[in-house]
Amino acid sequence: MQARVDIIVAEDAGFCFGVKRALERVARAAEDRSRPVYTLGALIHNPQEIARLQQRGVRQVDSVDQISDGALVLSAHGVDPQVEADARARGLEVIDATCPFVKRAHSHILALSQEGYHVFILGDRGHREVEGLAARGGGAADIVTSAEEAEQAPLRERCGLVVQTTQRPEALSEVVAALAQRCRELRVFNTICEATVKRQESARKLAERADVVVVVGGRNSANTGRLREICTATRTPTHHVETAEELSAEWLRGAQRVGITAGASTPPWIIEEVVARLRALAGDAAQ
Ligand code: SF4
């Protein structure tokens, strides 16, 4: 008979302040049925929660050009200011759900650019938040994804570094060390948000004492991906799922402690379903 399996959810896991705030704003907007409500791309990086929003009538478009009337909700990741300007020019109601921590990074980039600093952004190319950050640099900002890339930067006098809110602090330290060799003056703004730091620390601690870890969250979610990297780096077997249906009883073989962590865009109901399914699988395995 298999020993009892403990299922432990990380102290900090799931929805962060910025995501909750964005969802509350879009839910409030959708209550008013007098006009359509749109989001540009996914409001948050969780396909299951997005499907719920669509059931409440929230529509998703790829471009402002596809909207002729109604309200546009700007996601927690923020957008290129041109997108907001285009929406207003079309007469749309703009509901800004950009997370205040992302806005803080916008302000640093604007100030650095105005003061004549060359701006570097540590972040994932193609991610919406990073595109919005780069746009604040007026097209002159350089995105770097690693210290190796930063080492290739040309020598410069005055540089500033701002970070995508969901990066790892270790990656920031490495890039700062690399850029310090390429710039005479380097100003660094650590714009990694507290929710990210707490979720990453919590995930690492949990993975270090668990026999297996399940990371729950959208496959398109940058912060969930980083939780997976952090747990994998502890050498504890780590599995990434979006929903409870993807769990496998095989993963529990020989495990006494199963850790669960979840990205900042993972809703509580999905975490609860994962916990319940793991309990059921652990019960089956024990019989
Ligand atoms: S992860 Fe941080 S920056 Fe991003 S929405 Fe959540 S609180 Fe805001």
Residues whose N, C-alpha, C, O or C-beta is under 5 A from the ligand:
A	BS01	SF4	C16 F17 G18 V19 A76 C99 F101 V102 T165 C193 A195 T196 A264
